[in-house]
Amino acid sequence: MPQKSNSFSIKNWSQDDQPREKLRDKGKATLSDAELIAILIGSGNREESAVALCKRIFASVDNNLNALGKLSIAQLMEFKGIGEAKAITIAAALELGKRRRLEEALELDRITSSRSVFEVMQPIIGDLPHEEFWILYLNNSNKVIKKNQLSKGGITGTLVDVRLVLKNALEVGAIALILCHNHPSGTLKPSKADKDITHKLKHAAQSLDISVLDHLIVTEKAYFSFADENIL
């Protein structure tokens, strides 16, 4: 007799493989990423439970949530047991997680370290496929007055308009700047162009009594700080 398609629904799993009950009884922190996604999709396919299916999906992206969030609806639907509705549910959940992180970062409006700059900027530029150059404008309390995308370019680099940076600084009354850009390649080593634009902006800003406090290169998981490395 053919196996029923709902035989792998959560209610039919063994007690040790029921993430809903595990979350209820032991707390959400005890669940793996795959178990959390399994709760969303509810069931797997005829051959595997939702948890097993989600583990397989995660394995395809090296168990990386950020990489999973980049999969399209069509790519998710390539996995047996993931139809359009389930794919959309997964995509929506991951987008909510990304937006939550961004909102938390926005609350960190006072810059206290290079790490706090990374927390603000990583959700914005950390996983982009192209390079973007941003400026954080700060007041005398090191609070961010404004975040501004200065340029958007290809992976080979961006163009930075020094005059526009200083014009914006004067308009908002900033006394300090932090430069940020991403490296889609994942490398954290600053290029000669990165160093040149940093020095160019630093010297230009000094004439207006505006300080360049740091320049961060941001990738998906890490960052490089010019200030921390004493090359500002």
C-alpha positions as CSV (number, residue, x, y, z in Angstrom):
1,M,0.0,0.0,0.0
2,P,1.4,3.4,-0.9
3,Q,2.7,5.4,2.0
4,K,0.5,8.4,2.9
5,S,1.9,11.7,2.2
6,N,1.2,13.0,5.8
7,S,3.0,10.1,7.5
8,F,5.9,12.4,8.3
9,S,3.9,15.3,9.7
10,I,5.1,16.6,13.1
11,K,2.3,14.8,15.0
12,N,3.5,11.4,13.9
13,W,7.2,11.9,14.7
14,S,8.9,10.2,17.7
15,Q,8.9,12.2,20.9
16,D,12.6,13.0,20.5
17,D,12.0,14.5,17.1
18,Q,9.2,16.9,17.8
19,P,10.6,20.4,17.7
20,R,7.3,22.1,18.7
21,E,7.2,20.2,21.9
22,K,10.9,20.7,22.4
23,L,10.5,24.5,22.1
24,R,7.5,24.5,24.4
25,D,9.2,22.3,27.1
26,K,12.9,23.3,26.9
27,G,12.9,26.8,25.3
28,K,13.6,28.1,21.8
29,A,17.4,28.2,22.4
30,T,17.6,24.4,22.6
31,L,16.5,24.0,19.0
32,S,18.8,23.8,16.0
33,D,18.4,26.0,13.0
34,A,17.0,23.0,11.1
35,E,14.5,22.2,13.9
36,L,13.2,25.8,13.9
37,I,12.7,25.8,10.1
38,A,11.1,22.3,10.4
39,I,8.4,23.9,12.7
40,L,7.6,26.4,9.9
41,I,7.2,23.8,7.1
42,G,5.4,21.3,9.3
43,S,6.1,18.1,7.2
44,G,8.8,16.6,5.0
45,N,8.3,14.2,2.2
46,R,7.6,10.5,1.9
47,E,11.1,9.5,2.6
48,E,12.2,12.0,5.4
49,S,10.8,14.0,8.2
50,A,10.8,17.8,8.1
51,V,13.9,17.9,10.4
52,A,15.8,15.6,8.1
53,L,14.7,17.6,5.1
54,C,15.8,20.9,6.7
55,K,19.1,19.4,7.7
56,R,19.7,18.4,4.1
57,I,18.7,21.9,2.9
58,F,21.1,23.5,5.5
59,A,23.9,21.1,4.4
60,S,23.6,22.4,0.8
61,V,24.6,25.8,2.0
62,D,27.3,24.6,4.5
63,N,24.9,25.1,7.4
64,N,24.9,28.9,7.0
65,L,21.8,30.8,7.7
66,N,22.9,33.9,5.7
67,A,23.5,31.6,2.7
68,L,20.1,30.0,3.2
69,G,18.5,33.5,3.1
70,K,20.0,34.1,-0.3
71,L,18.3,31.1,-1.9
72,S,15.5,32.0,-4.2
73,I,12.0,30.5,-4.0
74,A,12.8,28.5,-7.1
75,Q,16.0,27.1,-5.5
76,L,14.2,26.1,-2.3
77,M,11.6,24.3,-4.4
78,E,14.2,22.1,-5.9
79,F,14.2,20.1,-2.7
80,K,11.6,17.3,-2.6
81,G,9.0,18.2,-0.1
82,I,9.4,22.0,-0.5
83,G,6.5,23.4,-2.5
84,E,5.9,27.1,-3.2
85,A,4.1,27.8,0.0
86,K,6.8,26.2,2.2
87,A,9.5,28.0,0.2
88,I,7.8,31.3,0.7
89,T,7.4,30.6,4.4
90,I,11.1,29.9,4.8
91,A,12.0,33.1,2.8
92,A,9.7,35.2,4.9
93,A,11.0,33.9,8.2
94,L,14.6,34.6,7.2
95,E,13.8,38.1,6.0
96,L,12.1,38.8,9.3
97,G,15.3,37.7,11.1
98,K,17.3,40.0,8.9
99,R,15.0,42.9,9.6
100,R,15.0,42.3,13.3
101,R,18.8,42.4,13.3
102,L,18.8,45.6,11.3
103,E,16.4,47.2,13.8
104,E,18.6,46.1,16.7
105,A,21.5,47.6,15.0
106,L,19.7,50.9,14.5
107,E,19.3,51.1,18.3
108,L,23.1,51.1,18.6
109,D,23.3,54.7,17.5
110,R,26.1,55.6,19.8
111,I,29.5,54.4,18.4
112,T,31.8,53.1,21.1
113,S,34.1,50.8,19.1
114,S,34.7,49.3,15.7
115,R,32.5,46.4,16.7
116,S,29.5,48.7,17.2
117,V,30.1,50.1,13.7
118,F,30.1,46.5,12.3
119,E,26.8,45.8,14.1
120,V,25.2,48.8,12.5
121,M,26.6,48.2,9.0
122,Q,26.7,44.4,8.5
123,P,23.0,44.0,8.1
124,I,23.0,46.7,5.4
125,I,26.1,45.8,3.3
126,G,27.5,42.6,4.7
127,D,26.0,40.1,2.3
128,L,25.6,42.3,-0.8
129,P,26.9,40.9,-4.2
130,H,28.2,44.3,-5.1
131,E,30.4,46.9,-3.4
132,E,28.9,49.9,-1.6
133,F,30.6,52.8,0.1
134,W,28.8,54.4,3.1
135,I,29.6,57.2,5.5
136,L,28.4,57.5,9.1
137,Y,28.1,61.1,10.3
138,L,28.6,61.5,14.1
139,N,28.0,64.4,16.5
140,N,30.1,65.3,19.5
141,S,28.6,62.4,21.5
142,N,29.6,59.9,18.9
143,K,26.0,59.3,18.0
144,V,25.1,58.7,14.4
145,I,23.3,61.7,12.9
146,K,23.1,60.2,9.5
147,K,24.0,57.1,7.5
148,N,24.6,57.8,3.8
149,Q,25.3,55.5,0.8
150,L,27.9,57.5,-1.1
151,S,28.4,55.1,-4.0
152,K,27.4,51.8,-5.4
153,G,29.6,49.9,-7.8
154,G,30.8,46.6,-9.1
155,I,32.9,44.1,-7.2
156,T,36.0,45.8,-8.6
157,G,35.4,49.0,-6.6
158,T,33.5,52.2,-6.1
159,L,34.0,55.9,-6.7
160,V,34.0,58.3,-3.8
161,D,33.2,62.0,-4.1
162,V,35.1,63.8,-1.3
163,R,33.3,67.1,-1.8
164,L,29.9,65.4,-1.4
165,V,31.1,63.7,1.8
166,L,32.1,67.1,3.3
167,K,29.1,68.9,2.0
168,N,26.8,66.4,3.8
169,A,28.9,66.6,7.0
170,L,28.5,70.4,7.1
171,E,24.7,70.1,6.4
172,V,24.1,67.8,9.3
173,G,26.6,69.4,11.7
174,A,28.8,66.4,12.0
175,I,32.1,66.7,13.7
176,A,33.4,63.2,12.9
177,L,33.0,60.6,10.1
178,I,33.4,56.8,9.9
179,L,33.9,55.3,6.4
180,C,32.5,51.9,5.6
181,H,32.5,49.7,2.6
182,N,32.0,46.0,1.9
183,H,34.1,43.4,0.1
184,P,31.8,40.9,-1.6
185,S,34.9,38.7,-2.2
186,G,35.1,38.1,1.5
187,T,38.7,39.4,1.8
188,L,39.5,41.7,4.7
189,K,42.8,43.0,3.3
190,P,42.5,46.7,2.4
191,S,43.6,47.5,-1.2
192,K,45.8,50.5,-2.2
193,A,42.7,52.3,-3.4
194,D,41.0,51.7,0.1
195,K,44.1,53.3,1.8
196,D,44.3,56.1,-0.7
197,I,40.6,57.2,-0.3
198,T,40.9,57.0,3.5
199,H,43.9,59.3,3.5
200,K,42.3,61.6,1.0
201,L,39.1,62.0,3.0
202,K,41.0,62.3,6.3
203,H,43.2,65.2,5.1
204,A,40.3,66.9,3.4
205,A,38.1,66.7,6.5
206,Q,40.9,68.0,8.7
207,S,40.7,71.4,7.0
208,L,37.1,71.7,8.2
209,D,37.9,70.4,11.7
210,I,36.1,67.1,11.0
211,S,37.7,63.9,12.2
212,V,37.8,60.6,10.3
213,L,37.6,58.1,13.2
214,D,37.8,54.9,11.3
215,H,37.3,53.0,8.0
216,L,35.7,49.6,8.2
217,I,35.8,46.9,5.5
218,V,32.8,44.7,6.1
219,T,32.2,41.2,5.0
220,E,29.4,38.7,5.8
221,K,30.9,37.6,9.1
222,A,33.9,39.8,9.9
223,Y,35.4,43.3,9.5
224,F,38.7,45.1,9.2
225,S,39.2,48.4,11.1
226,F,41.8,50.9,10.0
227,A,41.8,52.4,13.4
228,D,42.3,49.1,15.3
229,E,45.2,48.2,13.0
230,N,46.8,51.7,13.4
231,I,46.8,52.5,9.7
232,L,44.3,55.3,9.7
